[in-house]
Amino acid sequence: MSIEEGTTAPDFELESDVGERIRLSALRGRPVVLYFYPKDDTPGCTLQACDIRDAWGEFEARGAVVLGVSPDAVSSHVKFREKYDLPFTLLADPEHEVAEAYGVWAEKSMAGKTYMGIERSTFIIDAEGKVASVMRRVSPDAHADDVLAALG
């Protein structure tokens, strides 16, 4: 499935790093940065998360809600958030249902082996729940700047 700009973002509900159930549609009225990343506490994912953390004031100034989604368990998210003092919400998608709904559960390859995993992607969802921007195969080190530019 491919998510297109201008369409309504697929709704979902996932457990957060503080044990709350977060429903995307409940966040209407504010822009949402929904970013999918492969795994907690790995080099690229840590760089990406810390880049958002370091630009947090700019995300807040734009009124954006930031949600990081990976297949990791809630307990892993708690450790990751605490280790790097992340100010935004991490959501657990262990069955990769939301990743599949957004078309980011994809075949990947490393060292000659193929496997299924998260394609690092970001979706900016406007205050009305429409997909305003789709960013595929994002670079972890430029992610925060690219997202802030797209938020305007």
MARVEXTOR-682411 format. One record per atom (N, C-alpha, C): residue number from 1; residue in one letter; atom name; x, y, z. Coordinates in Angstrom, 2 decimals. Layout:
REM MARVEXTOR-682411
ATOM; NUM; A; CA; X; Y; Z
...
//
This chain:
REM MARVEXTOR-682411
ATOM; 1; M; N; 0.84; -1.19; 0.00
ATOM; 1; M; CA; 0.00; 0.00; 0.00
ATOM; 1; M; C; 0.88; 1.25; 0.00
ATOM; 2; S; N; 0.48; 2.22; -0.76
ATOM; 2; S; CA; 1.24; 3.45; -0.82
ATOM; 2; S; C; 0.36; 4.61; -0.36
ATOM; 3; I; N; 0.87; 5.40; 0.52
ATOM; 3; I; CA; 0.15; 6.56; 1.05
ATOM; 3; I; C; 0.48; 7.76; 0.18
ATOM; 4; E; N; -0.54; 8.45; -0.28
ATOM; 4; E; CA; -0.34; 9.60; -1.15
ATOM; 4; E; C; -0.64; 10.91; -0.40
ATOM; 5; E; N; 0.07; 11.95; -0.78
ATOM; 5; E; CA; -0.21; 13.27; -0.22
ATOM; 5; E; C; -1.62; 13.69; -0.60
ATOM; 6; G; N; -2.31; 14.33; 0.35
ATOM; 6; G; CA; -3.67; 14.79; 0.11
ATOM; 6; G; C; -4.75; 13.81; 0.54
ATOM; 7; T; N; -4.36; 12.56; 0.83
ATOM; 7; T; CA; -5.34; 11.57; 1.29
ATOM; 7; T; C; -5.43; 11.60; 2.81
ATOM; 8; T; N; -6.51; 11.06; 3.34
ATOM; 8; T; CA; -6.66; 10.96; 4.79
ATOM; 8; T; C; -5.68; 9.92; 5.31
ATOM; 9; A; N; -4.96; 10.28; 6.35
ATOM; 9; A; CA; -3.98; 9.37; 6.95
ATOM; 9; A; C; -4.71; 8.19; 7.59
ATOM; 10; P; N; -4.23; 6.96; 7.35
ATOM; 10; P; CA; -4.85; 5.81; 7.99
ATOM; 10; P; C; -4.82; 5.95; 9.52
ATOM; 11; D; N; -5.97; 5.78; 10.14
ATOM; 11; D; CA; -6.05; 5.89; 11.59
ATOM; 11; D; C; -5.48; 4.62; 12.23
ATOM; 12; F; N; -5.00; 4.76; 13.44
ATOM; 12; F; CA; -4.47; 3.62; 14.19
ATOM; 12; F; C; -4.48; 3.95; 15.66
ATOM; 13; E; N; -4.26; 2.93; 16.46
ATOM; 13; E; CA; -4.08; 3.09; 17.90
ATOM; 13; E; C; -2.95; 2.16; 18.33
ATOM; 14; L; N; -1.94; 2.73; 18.99
ATOM; 14; L; CA; -0.79; 1.94; 19.46
ATOM; 14; L; C; -0.46; 2.33; 20.89
ATOM; 15; E; N; 0.27; 1.46; 21.58
ATOM; 15; E; CA; 0.70; 1.73; 22.94
ATOM; 15; E; C; 1.97; 2.58; 22.92
ATOM; 16; S; N; 2.00; 3.58; 23.80
ATOM; 16; S; CA; 3.14; 4.50; 23.86
ATOM; 16; S; C; 4.15; 4.04; 24.90
ATOM; 17; D; N; 5.27; 4.76; 24.93
ATOM; 17; D; CA; 6.34; 4.48; 25.86
ATOM; 17; D; C; 5.97; 4.79; 27.31
ATOM; 18; V; N; 4.81; 5.39; 27.55
ATOM; 18; V; CA; 4.34; 5.62; 28.92
ATOM; 18; V; C; 3.10; 4.78; 29.21
ATOM; 19; G; N; 2.83; 3.80; 28.35
ATOM; 19; G; CA; 1.74; 2.87; 28.59
ATOM; 19; G; C; 0.36; 3.36; 28.20
ATOM; 20; E; N; 0.28; 4.51; 27.55
ATOM; 20; E; CA; -1.01; 5.04; 27.08
ATOM; 20; E; C; -1.30; 4.52; 25.68
ATOM; 21; R; N; -2.58; 4.43; 25.36
ATOM; 21; R; CA; -2.99; 4.10; 24.00
ATOM; 21; R; C; -3.14; 5.43; 23.25
ATOM; 22; I; N; -2.45; 5.58; 22.15
ATOM; 22; I; CA; -2.49; 6.80; 21.35
ATOM; 22; I; C; -3.23; 6.49; 20.05
ATOM; 23; R; N; -4.28; 7.28; 19.78
ATOM; 23; R; CA; -5.03; 7.14; 18.54
ATOM; 23; R; C; -4.74; 8.37; 17.68
ATOM; 24; L; N; -4.33; 8.14; 16.45
ATOM; 24; L; CA; -3.96; 9.24; 15.56
ATOM; 24; L; C; -5.11; 10.24; 15.41
ATOM; 25; S; N; -6.32; 9.76; 15.18
ATOM; 25; S; CA; -7.44; 10.68; 14.94
ATOM; 25; S; C; -7.74; 11.57; 16.14
ATOM; 26; A; N; -7.32; 11.18; 17.33
ATOM; 26; A; CA; -7.53; 11.99; 18.53
ATOM; 26; A; C; -6.60; 13.21; 18.55
ATOM; 27; L; N; -5.63; 13.25; 17.66
ATOM; 27; L; CA; -4.65; 14.35; 17.62
ATOM; 27; L; C; -5.03; 15.43; 16.61
ATOM; 28; R; N; -6.19; 15.30; 15.99
ATOM; 28; R; CA; -6.60; 16.32; 15.00
ATOM; 28; R; C; -6.59; 17.69; 15.65
ATOM; 29; G; N; -6.30; 18.68; 14.83
ATOM; 29; G; CA; -6.20; 20.05; 15.33
ATOM; 29; G; C; -4.76; 20.52; 15.41
ATOM; 30; R; N; -3.83; 19.56; 15.34
ATOM; 30; R; CA; -2.40; 19.88; 15.34
ATOM; 30; R; C; -1.72; 19.05; 14.27
ATOM; 31; P; N; -0.64; 19.56; 13.68
ATOM; 31; P; CA; 0.11; 18.73; 12.73
ATOM; 31; P; C; 0.81; 17.59; 13.49
ATOM; 32; V; N; 0.91; 16.45; 12.82
ATOM; 32; V; CA; 1.57; 15.28; 13.41
ATOM; 32; V; C; 2.72; 14.86; 12.50
ATOM; 33; V; N; 3.87; 14.67; 13.12
ATOM; 33; V; CA; 5.03; 14.11; 12.43
ATOM; 33; V; C; 5.07; 12.65; 12.84
ATOM; 34; L; N; 4.75; 11.77; 11.90
ATOM; 34; L; CA; 4.72; 10.33; 12.15
ATOM; 34; L; C; 5.94; 9.74; 11.47
ATOM; 35; Y; N; 6.94; 9.35; 12.29
ATOM; 35; Y; CA; 8.15; 8.83; 11.66
ATOM; 35; Y; C; 8.39; 7.38; 12.07
ATOM; 36; F; N; 8.68; 6.57; 11.07
ATOM; 36; F; CA; 8.94; 5.15; 11.26
ATOM; 36; F; C; 10.45; 4.92; 11.21
ATOM; 37; Y; N; 10.95; 4.18; 12.18
ATOM; 37; Y; CA; 12.38; 3.89; 12.24
ATOM; 37; Y; C; 12.57; 2.42; 12.58
ATOM; 38; P; N; 13.70; 1.83; 12.15
ATOM; 38; P; CA; 13.89; 0.38; 12.30
ATOM; 38; P; C; 14.02; -0.15; 13.73
ATOM; 39; K; N; 14.88; 0.47; 14.57
ATOM; 39; K; CA; 15.16; -0.17; 15.86
ATOM; 39; K; C; 15.73; 0.83; 16.86
ATOM; 40; D; N; 15.25; 0.72; 18.09
ATOM; 40; D; CA; 15.76; 1.56; 19.18
ATOM; 40; D; C; 17.25; 1.36; 19.39
ATOM; 41; D; N; 17.91; 2.46; 19.76
ATOM; 41; D; CA; 19.30; 2.44; 20.22
ATOM; 41; D; C; 20.29; 1.82; 19.23
ATOM; 42; T; N; 20.04; 2.03; 17.95
ATOM; 42; T; CA; 21.00; 1.67; 16.91
ATOM; 42; T; C; 21.57; 2.98; 16.36
ATOM; 43; P; N; 22.71; 2.95; 15.70
ATOM; 43; P; CA; 23.36; 4.21; 15.32
ATOM; 43; P; C; 22.48; 5.18; 14.52
ATOM; 44; G; N; 21.88; 4.75; 13.42
ATOM; 44; G; CA; 21.08; 5.66; 12.61
ATOM; 44; G; C; 19.83; 6.13; 13.32
ATOM; 45; C; N; 19.18; 5.22; 14.03
ATOM; 45; C; CA; 17.93; 5.57; 14.72
ATOM; 45; C; C; 18.20; 6.51; 15.90
ATOM; 46; T; N; 19.33; 6.32; 16.57
ATOM; 46; T; CA; 19.70; 7.21; 17.67
ATOM; 46; T; C; 20.02; 8.60; 17.13
ATOM; 47; L; N; 20.77; 8.67; 16.04
ATOM; 47; L; CA; 21.09; 9.95; 15.41
ATOM; 47; L; C; 19.81; 10.68; 15.03
ATOM; 48; Q; N; 18.88; 9.96; 14.42
ATOM; 48; Q; CA; 17.61; 10.55; 13.98
ATOM; 48; Q; C; 16.82; 11.08; 15.18
ATOM; 49; A; N; 16.68; 10.27; 16.22
ATOM; 49; A; CA; 15.91; 10.68; 17.40
ATOM; 49; A; C; 16.56; 11.86; 18.12
ATOM; 50; C; N; 17.87; 11.82; 18.27
ATOM; 50; C; CA; 18.57; 12.91; 18.96
ATOM; 50; C; C; 18.54; 14.21; 18.15
ATOM; 51; D; N; 18.51; 14.10; 16.83
ATOM; 51; D; CA; 18.39; 15.28; 15.97
ATOM; 51; D; C; 17.04; 15.96; 16.20
ATOM; 52; I; N; 15.99; 15.17; 16.34
ATOM; 52; I; CA; 14.67; 15.74; 16.66
ATOM; 52; I; C; 14.70; 16.35; 18.05
ATOM; 53; R; N; 15.27; 15.63; 19.00
ATOM; 53; R; CA; 15.39; 16.15; 20.38
ATOM; 53; R; C; 16.09; 17.51; 20.39
ATOM; 54; D; N; 17.20; 17.61; 19.65
ATOM; 54; D; CA; 18.00; 18.83; 19.66
ATOM; 54; D; C; 17.27; 20.01; 19.00
ATOM; 55; A; N; 16.31; 19.72; 18.14
ATOM; 55; A; CA; 15.52; 20.78; 17.48
ATOM; 55; A; C; 14.12; 20.88; 18.08
ATOM; 56; W; N; 13.93; 20.30; 19.26
ATOM; 56; W; CA; 12.60; 20.19; 19.85
ATOM; 56; W; C; 11.87; 21.53; 19.97
ATOM; 57; G; N; 12.57; 22.57; 20.32
ATOM; 57; G; CA; 11.94; 23.88; 20.45
ATOM; 57; G; C; 11.28; 24.33; 19.16
ATOM; 58; E; N; 11.90; 24.00; 18.03
ATOM; 58; E; CA; 11.32; 24.38; 16.74
ATOM; 58; E; C; 10.08; 23.56; 16.42
ATOM; 59; F; N; 10.09; 22.27; 16.81
ATOM; 59; F; CA; 8.90; 21.45; 16.61
ATOM; 59; F; C; 7.75; 21.99; 17.46
ATOM; 60; E; N; 8.06; 22.34; 18.71
ATOM; 60; E; CA; 7.04; 22.89; 19.61
ATOM; 60; E; C; 6.50; 24.21; 19.08
ATOM; 61; A; N; 7.38; 25.06; 18.54
ATOM; 61; A; CA; 6.95; 26.36; 18.00
ATOM; 61; A; C; 5.96; 26.19; 16.85
ATOM; 62; R; N; 6.06; 25.08; 16.14
ATOM; 62; R; CA; 5.14; 24.81; 15.02
ATOM; 62; R; C; 3.90; 24.05; 15.49
ATOM; 63; G; N; 3.83; 23.75; 16.78
ATOM; 63; G; CA; 2.68; 23.06; 17.34
ATOM; 63; G; C; 2.59; 21.60; 16.95
ATOM; 64; A; N; 3.70; 21.01; 16.52
ATOM; 64; A; CA; 3.68; 19.65; 16.00
ATOM; 64; A; C; 3.76; 18.60; 17.11
ATOM; 65; V; N; 2.99; 17.53; 16.91
ATOM; 65; V; CA; 3.10; 16.33; 17.72
ATOM; 65; V; C; 4.05; 15.40; 16.97
ATOM; 66; V; N; 5.06; 14.88; 17.65
ATOM; 66; V; CA; 6.01; 13.95; 17.02
ATOM; 66; V; C; 5.78; 12.57; 17.60
ATOM; 67; L; N; 5.58; 11.60; 16.71
ATOM; 67; L; CA; 5.39; 10.20; 17.10
ATOM; 67; L; C; 6.41; 9.35; 16.36
ATOM; 68; G; N; 7.28; 8.68; 17.10
ATOM; 68; G; CA; 8.23; 7.74; 16.51
ATOM; 68; G; C; 7.66; 6.34; 16.63
ATOM; 69; V; N; 7.68; 5.57; 15.54
ATOM; 69; V; CA; 7.10; 4.23; 15.53
ATOM; 69; V; C; 8.15; 3.21; 15.08
ATOM; 70; S; N; 8.28; 2.14; 15.86
ATOM; 70; S; CA; 9.13; 1.02; 15.45
ATOM; 70; S; C; 8.50; -0.26; 15.96
ATOM; 71; P; N; 8.99; -1.41; 15.48
ATOM; 71; P; CA; 8.45; -2.68; 15.96
ATOM; 71; P; C; 8.91; -3.07; 17.37
ATOM; 72; D; N; 9.78; -2.27; 17.98
ATOM; 72; D; CA; 10.29; -2.58; 19.31
ATOM; 72; D; C; 9.16; -2.59; 20.35
ATOM; 73; A; N; 9.39; -3.31; 21.44
ATOM; 73; A; CA; 8.44; -3.38; 22.54
ATOM; 73; A; C; 8.43; -2.07; 23.33
ATOM; 74; V; N; 7.36; -1.85; 24.08
ATOM; 74; V; CA; 7.24; -0.66; 24.92
ATOM; 74; V; C; 8.44; -0.56; 25.87
ATOM; 75; S; N; 8.87; -1.68; 26.46
ATOM; 75; S; CA; 9.99; -1.65; 27.40
ATOM; 75; S; C; 11.28; -1.15; 26.73
ATOM; 76; S; N; 11.48; -1.51; 25.47
ATOM; 76; S; CA; 12.65; -1.01; 24.73
ATOM; 76; S; C; 12.53; 0.49; 24.50
ATOM; 77; H; N; 11.32; 0.94; 24.16
ATOM; 77; H; CA; 11.08; 2.37; 23.93
ATOM; 77; H; C; 11.36; 3.18; 25.20
ATOM; 78; V; N; 10.95; 2.64; 26.35
ATOM; 78; V; CA; 11.17; 3.34; 27.61
ATOM; 78; V; C; 12.67; 3.54; 27.83
ATOM; 79; K; N; 13.46; 2.50; 27.65
ATOM; 79; K; CA; 14.92; 2.60; 27.83
ATOM; 79; K; C; 15.54; 3.58; 26.85
ATOM; 80; F; N; 15.11; 3.52; 25.59
ATOM; 80; F; CA; 15.63; 4.40; 24.55
ATOM; 80; F; C; 15.32; 5.85; 24.88
ATOM; 81; R; N; 14.05; 6.13; 25.23
ATOM; 81; R; CA; 13.64; 7.50; 25.56
ATOM; 81; R; C; 14.43; 8.04; 26.75
ATOM; 82; E; N; 14.55; 7.21; 27.79
ATOM; 82; E; CA; 15.24; 7.67; 28.99
ATOM; 82; E; C; 16.74; 7.85; 28.75
ATOM; 83; K; N; 17.36; 6.94; 28.02
ATOM; 83; K; CA; 18.80; 7.01; 27.77
ATOM; 83; K; C; 19.19; 8.30; 27.05
ATOM; 84; Y; N; 18.34; 8.74; 26.11
ATOM; 84; Y; CA; 18.67; 9.91; 25.29
ATOM; 84; Y; C; 17.80; 11.13; 25.60
ATOM; 85; D; N; 17.01; 11.05; 26.68
ATOM; 85; D; CA; 16.17; 12.17; 27.11
ATOM; 85; D; C; 15.30; 12.69; 25.95
ATOM; 86; L; N; 14.60; 11.77; 25.30
ATOM; 86; L; CA; 13.76; 12.15; 24.15
ATOM; 86; L; C; 12.46; 12.78; 24.64
ATOM; 87; P; N; 12.10; 13.95; 24.11
ATOM; 87; P; CA; 10.92; 14.67; 24.60
ATOM; 87; P; C; 9.63; 14.32; 23.86
ATOM; 88; F; N; 9.66; 13.36; 22.96
ATOM; 88; F; CA; 8.48; 13.03; 22.17
ATOM; 88; F; C; 8.08; 11.57; 22.40
ATOM; 89; T; N; 6.93; 11.20; 21.91
ATOM; 89; T; CA; 6.32; 9.90; 22.15
ATOM; 89; T; C; 6.84; 8.84; 21.18
ATOM; 90; L; N; 7.14; 7.66; 21.73
ATOM; 90; L; CA; 7.51; 6.51; 20.92
ATOM; 90; L; C; 6.37; 5.49; 21.02
ATOM; 91; L; N; 6.02; 4.92; 19.88
ATOM; 91; L; CA; 4.92; 3.97; 19.81
ATOM; 91; L; C; 5.41; 2.59; 19.39
ATOM; 92; A; N; 4.89; 1.56; 20.04
ATOM; 92; A; CA; 5.26; 0.17; 19.75
ATOM; 92; A; C; 4.31; -0.42; 18.71
ATOM; 93; D; N; 4.89; -0.94; 17.64
ATOM; 93; D; CA; 4.13; -1.58; 16.56
ATOM; 93; D; C; 4.74; -2.98; 16.32
ATOM; 94; P; N; 4.71; -3.86; 17.35
ATOM; 94; P; CA; 5.42; -5.14; 17.26
ATOM; 94; P; C; 4.90; -6.08; 16.17
ATOM; 95; E; N; 3.65; -5.95; 15.81
ATOM; 95; E; CA; 3.09; -6.78; 14.74
ATOM; 95; E; C; 3.18; -6.07; 13.38
ATOM; 96; H; N; 3.81; -4.91; 13.36
ATOM; 96; H; CA; 4.01; -4.05; 12.20
ATOM; 96; H; C; 2.74; -3.79; 11.38
ATOM; 97; E; N; 1.59; -3.76; 12.07
ATOM; 97; E; CA; 0.32; -3.49; 11.39
ATOM; 97; E; C; 0.26; -2.05; 10.87
ATOM; 98; V; N; 0.72; -1.10; 11.68
ATOM; 98; V; CA; 0.69; 0.30; 11.25
ATOM; 98; V; C; 1.74; 0.52; 10.16
ATOM; 99; A; N; 2.91; -0.09; 10.33
ATOM; 99; A; CA; 3.95; 0.02; 9.29
ATOM; 99; A; C; 3.42; -0.52; 7.96
ATOM; 100; E; N; 2.69; -1.60; 8.00
ATOM; 100; E; CA; 2.11; -2.15; 6.77
ATOM; 100; E; C; 1.06; -1.21; 6.20
ATOM; 101; A; N; 0.22; -0.63; 7.06
ATOM; 101; A; CA; -0.82; 0.29; 6.60
ATOM; 101; A; C; -0.23; 1.51; 5.90
ATOM; 102; Y; N; 0.96; 1.92; 6.33
ATOM; 102; Y; CA; 1.63; 3.08; 5.74
ATOM; 102; Y; C; 2.62; 2.68; 4.64
ATOM; 103; G; N; 2.71; 1.40; 4.36
ATOM; 103; G; CA; 3.57; 0.94; 3.26
ATOM; 103; G; C; 5.05; 1.03; 3.54
ATOM; 104; V; N; 5.44; 0.96; 4.82
ATOM; 104; V; CA; 6.86; 1.07; 5.16
ATOM; 104; V; C; 7.45; -0.24; 5.67
ATOM; 105; W; N; 6.65; -1.30; 5.73
ATOM; 105; W; CA; 7.17; -2.63; 6.06
ATOM; 105; W; C; 7.60; -3.23; 4.73
ATOM; 106; A; N; 8.89; -3.31; 4.52
ATOM; 106; A; CA; 9.40; -3.61; 3.19
ATOM; 106; A; C; 10.54; -4.62; 3.24
ATOM; 107; E; N; 10.82; -5.21; 2.09
ATOM; 107; E; CA; 11.96; -6.11; 1.98
ATOM; 107; E; C; 13.24; -5.27; 1.97
ATOM; 108; K; N; 14.18; -5.69; 2.79
ATOM; 108; K; CA; 15.46; -5.00; 2.88
ATOM; 108; K; C; 16.56; -6.03; 2.69
ATOM; 109; S; N; 17.77; -5.56; 2.47
ATOM; 109; S; CA; 18.89; -6.50; 2.35
ATOM; 109; S; C; 20.12; -5.95; 3.06
ATOM; 110; M; N; 20.87; -6.88; 3.65
ATOM; 110; M; CA; 22.11; -6.52; 4.32
ATOM; 110; M; C; 23.03; -7.74; 4.25
ATOM; 111; A; N; 24.25; -7.51; 3.86
ATOM; 111; A; CA; 25.26; -8.57; 3.77
ATOM; 111; A; C; 24.76; -9.75; 2.94
ATOM; 112; G; N; 24.05; -9.44; 1.86
ATOM; 112; G; CA; 23.59; -10.46; 0.94
ATOM; 112; G; C; 22.35; -11.22; 1.38
ATOM; 113; K; N; 21.78; -10.85; 2.53
ATOM; 113; K; CA; 20.57; -11.51; 3.03
ATOM; 113; K; C; 19.40; -10.55; 2.93
ATOM; 114; T; N; 18.24; -11.09; 2.56
ATOM; 114; T; CA; 17.04; -10.26; 2.52
ATOM; 114; T; C; 16.16; -10.58; 3.73
ATOM; 115; Y; N; 15.47; -9.58; 4.19
ATOM; 115; Y; CA; 14.58; -9.71; 5.34
ATOM; 115; Y; C; 13.55; -8.61; 5.27
ATOM; 116; M; N; 12.50; -8.73; 6.08
ATOM; 116; M; CA; 11.47; -7.70; 6.14
ATOM; 116; M; C; 11.78; -6.77; 7.31
ATOM; 117; G; N; 11.59; -5.48; 7.08
ATOM; 117; G; CA; 11.85; -4.49; 8.12
ATOM; 117; G; C; 11.28; -3.14; 7.76
ATOM; 118; I; N; 11.53; -2.18; 8.61
ATOM; 118; I; CA; 11.02; -0.82; 8.42
ATOM; 118; I; C; 11.88; -0.06; 7.42
ATOM; 119; E; N; 11.21; 0.54; 6.43
ATOM; 119; E; CA; 11.87; 1.49; 5.54
ATOM; 119; E; C; 11.73; 2.85; 6.22
ATOM; 120; R; N; 12.85; 3.43; 6.62
ATOM; 120; R; CA; 12.84; 4.70; 7.36
ATOM; 120; R; C; 12.06; 5.75; 6.57
ATOM; 121; S; N; 10.90; 6.13; 7.10
ATOM; 121; S; CA; 9.98; 7.02; 6.38
ATOM; 121; S; C; 9.26; 7.94; 7.35
ATOM; 122; T; N; 8.84; 9.09; 6.85
ATOM; 122; T; CA; 8.13; 10.07; 7.67
ATOM; 122; T; C; 6.92; 10.58; 6.91
ATOM; 123; F; N; 5.84; 10.75; 7.66
ATOM; 123; F; CA; 4.59; 11.29; 7.11
ATOM; 123; F; C; 4.21; 12.49; 7.96
ATOM; 124; I; N; 4.00; 13.63; 7.30
ATOM; 124; I; CA; 3.51; 14.81; 8.00
ATOM; 124; I; C; 2.02; 14.86; 7.73
ATOM; 125; I; N; 1.26; 14.87; 8.81
ATOM; 125; I; CA; -0.19; 14.84; 8.73
ATOM; 125; I; C; -0.70; 16.18; 9.23
ATOM; 126; D; N; -1.52; 16.84; 8.43
ATOM; 126; D; CA; -1.98; 18.18; 8.80
ATOM; 126; D; C; -3.05; 18.12; 9.90
ATOM; 127; A; N; -3.46; 19.27; 10.36
ATOM; 127; A; CA; -4.41; 19.36; 11.47
ATOM; 127; A; C; -5.77; 18.75; 11.16
ATOM; 128; E; N; -6.08; 18.57; 9.88
ATOM; 128; E; CA; -7.36; 17.96; 9.48
ATOM; 128; E; C; -7.23; 16.45; 9.28
ATOM; 129; G; N; -6.04; 15.90; 9.47
ATOM; 129; G; CA; -5.85; 14.46; 9.31
ATOM; 129; G; C; -5.46; 14.03; 7.92
ATOM; 130; K; N; -5.10; 14.97; 7.06
ATOM; 130; K; CA; -4.66; 14.65; 5.69
ATOM; 130; K; C; -3.14; 14.55; 5.64
ATOM; 131; V; N; -2.65; 13.68; 4.77
ATOM; 131; V; CA; -1.21; 13.53; 4.59
ATOM; 131; V; C; -0.71; 14.74; 3.80
ATOM; 132; A; N; 0.12; 15.56; 4.43
ATOM; 132; A; CA; 0.64; 16.77; 3.80
ATOM; 132; A; C; 1.97; 16.51; 3.10
ATOM; 133; S; N; 2.74; 15.55; 3.61
ATOM; 133; S; CA; 4.06; 15.26; 3.03
ATOM; 133; S; C; 4.44; 13.81; 3.31
ATOM; 134; V; N; 5.03; 13.18; 2.30
ATOM; 134; V; CA; 5.53; 11.81; 2.43
ATOM; 134; V; C; 7.03; 11.85; 2.15
ATOM; 135; M; N; 7.81; 11.37; 3.10
ATOM; 135; M; CA; 9.27; 11.34; 2.96
ATOM; 135; M; C; 9.70; 9.88; 3.10
ATOM; 136; R; N; 10.22; 9.32; 2.03
ATOM; 136; R; CA; 10.65; 7.91; 2.03
ATOM; 136; R; C; 12.17; 7.83; 2.06
ATOM; 137; R; N; 12.66; 6.75; 2.65
ATOM; 137; R; CA; 14.10; 6.48; 2.72
ATOM; 137; R; C; 14.87; 7.71; 3.21
ATOM; 138; V; N; 14.40; 8.27; 4.31
ATOM; 138; V; CA; 15.00; 9.50; 4.81
ATOM; 138; V; C; 16.41; 9.26; 5.37
ATOM; 139; S; N; 17.21; 10.29; 5.33
ATOM; 139; S; CA; 18.55; 10.26; 5.89
ATOM; 139; S; C; 18.46; 10.64; 7.37
ATOM; 140; P; N; 18.95; 9.80; 8.27
ATOM; 140; P; CA; 18.84; 10.12; 9.69
ATOM; 140; P; C; 19.46; 11.46; 10.09
ATOM; 141; D; N; 20.58; 11.83; 9.46
ATOM; 141; D; CA; 21.28; 13.04; 9.90
ATOM; 141; D; C; 20.67; 14.33; 9.38
ATOM; 142; A; N; 19.80; 14.28; 8.39
ATOM; 142; A; CA; 19.16; 15.50; 7.88
ATOM; 142; A; C; 17.66; 15.51; 8.18
ATOM; 143; H; N; 17.21; 14.50; 8.90
ATOM; 143; H; CA; 15.78; 14.30; 9.10
ATOM; 143; H; C; 15.07; 15.48; 9.75
ATOM; 144; A; N; 15.55; 15.95; 10.89
ATOM; 144; A; CA; 14.87; 17.03; 11.61
ATOM; 144; A; C; 14.76; 18.29; 10.74
ATOM; 145; D; N; 15.84; 18.66; 10.09
ATOM; 145; D; CA; 15.80; 19.85; 9.22
ATOM; 145; D; C; 14.81; 19.68; 8.08
ATOM; 146; D; N; 14.80; 18.49; 7.46
ATOM; 146; D; CA; 13.88; 18.23; 6.35
ATOM; 146; D; C; 12.43; 18.30; 6.82
ATOM; 147; V; N; 12.14; 17.75; 7.98
ATOM; 147; V; CA; 10.78; 17.76; 8.52
ATOM; 147; V; C; 10.36; 19.18; 8.87
ATOM; 148; L; N; 11.24; 19.92; 9.52
ATOM; 148; L; CA; 10.92; 21.30; 9.88
ATOM; 148; L; C; 10.65; 22.14; 8.62
ATOM; 149; A; N; 11.42; 21.92; 7.58
ATOM; 149; A; CA; 11.20; 22.65; 6.32
ATOM; 149; A; C; 9.82; 22.29; 5.75
ATOM; 150; A; N; 9.44; 21.03; 5.83
ATOM; 150; A; CA; 8.14; 20.60; 5.31
ATOM; 150; A; C; 6.99; 21.12; 6.16
ATOM; 151; L; N; 7.23; 21.28; 7.46
ATOM; 151; L; CA; 6.19; 21.83; 8.34
ATOM; 151; L; C; 5.95; 23.32; 8.08
ATOM; 152; G; N; 6.99; 23.99; 7.56
ATOM; 152; G; CA; 6.88; 25.40; 7.21
ATOM; 152; G; C; 7.01; 26.34; 8.37
//
